[in-house]
Amino acid sequence: MRHPWTLICFWSHHEKIICVDQEIGCLGGLDLCLGWWDTHDHPITDFGENEEFFFPGIDYSNSRVKDFTDPKILEPPLIDRNSHPRMPWHDASICIYGQSAQDLARHFIEYWNFARLKDVD
């Protein structure tokens, strides 16, 4: 299922929810796109071993210096690794059980119904 296209704004709520039978709930971030992947160390430079880059091509990015113009073109990098740091990202997530998972499921259902009603208007 996808979020209705009629409820588009100029910001991202960035809320990811997984609920299993209202018993287990997970809430948090997961970014699987160029320029957003990070590690627990949150490096802002990219000088790996054997002269290999950890963040290849445009994945080494900093939107405050230069943003993506065509994400289908993966090379060359958008910014100079020697003069600009990459943008570090940090997403946190939690897993909850019991009554809290029921509350999370209720939140998802209410938000989804709100979005669907906007889609009908």
Sine and cosine of phi, psi and omega as CSV:
sin_phi,cos_phi,sin_psi,cos_psi,sin_omega,cos_omega
0.00,0.00,0.57,-0.82,0.03,-1.00
-0.87,-0.50,0.44,-0.90,0.06,-1.00
-0.91,0.41,0.68,-0.73,-0.03,-1.00
-0.85,0.53,0.68,-0.74,-0.04,-1.00
-0.95,0.32,-0.31,0.95,-0.03,-1.00
-0.98,0.20,-0.14,0.99,0.00,-1.00
-0.96,-0.29,0.77,0.64,-0.02,-1.00
-0.99,-0.11,0.73,-0.69,0.05,-1.00
-0.80,-0.60,-0.01,-1.00,0.00,-1.00
-1.00,-0.07,0.50,0.87,0.06,-1.00
-0.54,-0.84,0.20,-0.98,-0.01,-1.00
-0.86,-0.50,0.84,-0.54,0.04,-1.00
-0.92,0.39,-0.52,0.85,0.14,-0.99
0.85,0.52,0.63,0.77,-0.04,-1.00
-0.96,-0.28,0.85,-0.53,0.03,-1.00
-0.89,-0.45,0.80,-0.60,-0.08,-1.00
-0.75,-0.66,0.69,-0.72,0.17,-0.98
-0.77,-0.63,0.80,-0.59,0.06,-1.00
-0.80,-0.60,0.73,-0.68,0.02,-1.00
-0.89,-0.45,0.95,-0.32,0.06,-1.00
0.80,0.60,0.48,0.88,-0.03,-1.00
0.81,0.58,0.38,0.93,0.02,-1.00
-0.95,-0.32,-0.59,0.81,-0.01,-1.00
-0.80,-0.60,0.73,-0.68,0.03,-1.00
-0.72,-0.69,0.65,-0.76,0.06,-1.00
-0.82,-0.57,0.70,-0.72,-0.02,-1.00
-0.67,-0.75,0.78,-0.63,0.03,-1.00
0.27,-0.96,-0.14,-0.99,-0.07,-1.00
-0.99,-0.17,0.53,-0.85,0.10,-0.99
-0.44,-0.90,0.94,-0.35,-0.04,-1.00
-0.91,-0.41,0.91,-0.40,0.01,-1.00
-0.92,-0.39,0.88,0.47,0.00,-1.00
-0.59,-0.81,0.27,-0.96,-0.02,-1.00
-0.87,0.49,0.65,-0.76,0.08,-1.00
0.99,0.14,-0.11,0.99,-0.06,-1.00
-0.92,-0.39,-0.22,0.98,-0.03,-1.00
-0.94,0.33,0.61,-0.80,-0.02,-1.00
-0.52,-0.86,0.13,-0.99,0.04,-1.00
-0.88,-0.47,0.07,-1.00,0.03,-1.00
-0.91,0.42,-0.41,0.91,-0.01,-1.00
-0.99,0.15,-0.32,0.95,-0.02,-1.00
0.78,0.63,0.83,0.56,0.00,-1.00
-0.93,0.37,0.61,-0.79,0.04,-1.00
-0.97,-0.26,-0.08,1.00,0.12,-0.99
-0.84,-0.55,0.21,-0.98,-0.11,-0.99
-0.68,-0.74,0.99,0.16,0.08,-1.00
-0.83,-0.56,1.00,0.03,-0.05,-1.00
-0.99,0.15,0.00,-1.00,0.04,-1.00
-0.94,0.33,0.46,-0.89,0.05,-1.00
0.83,0.55,0.51,0.86,0.03,-1.00
0.87,0.49,0.34,0.94,0.06,-1.00
-1.00,-0.09,0.65,-0.76,0.01,-1.00
-1.00,0.06,0.65,-0.76,0.05,-1.00
-0.98,0.22,-0.60,0.80,0.03,-1.00
-0.95,-0.32,0.99,-0.13,-0.10,-0.99
-0.96,0.28,0.51,-0.86,0.13,-0.99
0.75,0.66,-0.76,-0.65,-0.06,-1.00
-0.97,0.26,-0.04,1.00,0.07,-1.00
-0.93,0.36,-0.39,0.92,0.15,-0.99
-1.00,0.10,0.99,-0.17,-0.14,-0.99
-0.65,-0.76,0.34,-0.94,0.10,-0.99
-0.52,-0.85,0.98,-0.22,-0.10,-1.00
-0.90,0.44,-0.28,0.96,0.05,-1.00
-0.98,0.20,-0.33,0.95,0.06,-1.00
-1.00,-0.08,-0.80,0.61,0.06,-1.00
-0.42,-0.91,0.76,-0.65,-0.02,-1.00
-1.00,-0.07,0.23,-0.97,0.02,-1.00
-0.89,0.46,0.65,-0.76,0.10,-0.99
-0.93,-0.37,-0.59,0.81,0.06,-1.00
-0.56,-0.83,1.00,-0.07,-0.08,-1.00
-0.91,0.41,-0.10,0.99,0.06,-1.00
-0.98,0.18,-0.31,0.95,0.04,-1.00
-1.00,-0.10,0.96,-0.29,-0.13,-0.99
-1.00,0.04,-0.31,0.95,0.01,-1.00
-0.76,-0.65,0.48,-0.88,-0.11,0.99
-0.98,0.17,0.10,-1.00,0.05,-1.00
-0.85,0.52,0.46,-0.89,0.00,-1.00
-0.98,0.20,-0.48,0.88,-0.04,-1.00
-0.80,-0.61,0.37,-0.93,0.01,-1.00
-0.98,0.17,0.88,-0.48,-0.02,-1.00
-0.89,0.45,-0.42,0.91,-0.05,-1.00
-0.99,0.12,-0.29,0.96,-0.05,-1.00
-0.83,-0.55,-0.21,0.98,-0.02,-1.00
-0.76,-0.65,0.70,-0.71,0.09,-1.00
-0.98,0.22,0.40,-0.92,0.10,-0.99
-0.99,0.14,0.29,-0.96,0.01,-1.00
-0.99,0.12,0.88,-0.47,0.04,-1.00
-0.99,0.17,0.61,-0.79,0.01,-1.00
-0.84,-0.55,0.44,-0.90,0.05,-1.00
-0.53,-0.85,0.90,-0.44,0.10,-0.99
-0.93,-0.36,0.66,-0.75,0.04,-1.00
-0.92,-0.40,0.48,-0.88,0.04,-1.00
-0.58,-0.81,0.37,-0.93,0.02,-1.00
-0.68,-0.73,0.37,-0.93,0.13,-0.99
-0.84,-0.55,0.77,-0.64,-0.06,-1.00
-0.80,-0.60,0.34,-0.94,-0.08,-1.00
-0.73,-0.69,0.33,-0.94,0.13,-0.99
0.94,0.34,-0.68,-0.73,-0.07,-1.00
-0.85,0.53,-0.61,0.80,0.02,-1.00
-0.90,0.44,-0.60,0.80,0.04,-1.00
-0.92,0.39,-0.59,0.81,0.07,-1.00
-0.91,0.42,-0.65,0.76,0.04,-1.00
-0.90,0.45,-0.64,0.77,0.03,-1.00
-0.91,0.42,-0.67,0.74,0.04,-1.00
-0.89,0.46,-0.66,0.75,0.04,-1.00
-0.89,0.46,-0.68,0.74,0.04,-1.00
-0.86,0.51,-0.72,0.70,0.01,-1.00
-0.88,0.48,-0.73,0.68,-0.03,-1.00
-0.88,0.48,-0.70,0.71,0.00,-1.00
-0.91,0.42,-0.66,0.75,0.02,-1.00
-0.92,0.39,-0.67,0.74,0.01,-1.00
-0.88,0.47,-0.71,0.70,0.01,-1.00
-0.89,0.46,-0.63,0.78,0.06,-1.00
-0.87,0.48,-0.72,0.69,0.00,-1.00
-0.90,0.43,-0.64,0.77,-0.01,-1.00
-0.92,0.38,-0.62,0.79,0.04,-1.00
-0.91,0.42,-0.60,0.80,0.07,-1.00
-0.90,0.44,-0.58,0.82,-0.02,-1.00
-0.92,0.39,-0.50,0.86,-0.03,-1.00
-0.97,0.23,-0.53,0.85,-0.05,-1.00
-0.84,0.54,0.00,0.00,0.00,0.00
